[in-house]
Amino acid sequence: MNTFYYVVESLDGDYANLRRTDVESDDLKLVARALLPPEITEGTRLKYEWLQYSIV
């Protein structure tokens, strides 16, 4: 299984915009906040592995 790293760019209601940091990309990924750790804020670094997000 692959591991991906993200940073929370912005929070918009029930969704968060994530930017991938382990590769060069300007694309944002829209993710439901219910899938993310509850204590995230803008700027939080996340790791996605085995279908789960965790704070780095």
Backbone torsions as a table, in degrees:
resi	resn	phi	psi	omega
1	MET	NA	140.5	-179.5
2	ASN	-81.8	157.0	175.1
3	THR	-118.2	133.3	-179.9
4	PHE	-125.8	147.4	178.5
5	TYR	-117.1	138.5	-177.2
6	TYR	-134.5	162.2	168.7
7	VAL	-126.7	141.8	178.8
8	VAL	-77.6	111.5	179.5
9	GLU	-79.1	-44.1	-179.4
10	SER	-158.0	157.0	176.1
11	LEU	-113.8	133.0	-176.7
12	ASP	-135.7	88.1	-179.3
13	GLY	64.5	-119.7	-178.3
14	ASP	-87.8	8.7	-176.4
15	TYR	-128.4	157.6	175.7
16	ALA	-128.7	142.2	174.5
17	ASN	-97.4	120.2	-178.2
18	LEU	-110.8	140.1	175.3
19	ARG	-115.0	129.8	-179.3
20	ARG	-72.2	136.1	-175.8
21	THR	-112.7	-11.1	-178.7
22	ASP	-86.9	-7.1	173.7
23	VAL	-139.2	157.8	176.8
24	GLU	-70.6	116.4	179.0
25	SER	-161.1	138.6	175.2
26	ASP	-101.5	-2.3	-178.8
27	ASP	-72.3	143.7	175.9
28	LEU	-107.8	145.5	179.0
29	LYS	-110.7	123.7	179.0
30	LEU	-88.4	121.2	-176.2
31	VAL	-129.2	136.9	175.9
32	ALA	-64.1	134.1	-178.1
33	ARG	-64.1	-21.8	178.3
34	ALA	-64.4	-21.3	179.1
35	LEU	-89.2	-7.4	-175.7
36	LEU	-106.3	159.2	175.3
37	PRO	-58.5	140.8	-174.6
38	PRO	-65.9	-21.8	-175.5
39	GLU	-90.5	13.5	-178.8
40	ILE	-69.1	149.8	172.1
41	THR	-137.9	173.5	176.9
42	GLU	-61.5	133.5	-178.4
43	GLY	95.5	-8.8	178.9
44	THR	-65.6	135.7	177.6
45	ARG	-94.2	134.5	-176.7
46	LEU	-124.7	152.1	172.4
47	LYS	-118.2	132.4	176.9
48	TYR	-110.4	116.1	-177.4
49	GLU	-151.9	136.0	-179.6
50	TRP	54.0	43.8	176.1
51	LEU	64.5	23.6	178.5
52	GLN	-134.9	145.1	174.1
53	TYR	-100.2	137.2	175.1
54	SER	-138.1	153.6	179.8
55	ILE	-78.9	135.4	179.4
56	VAL	-93.2	NA	NA
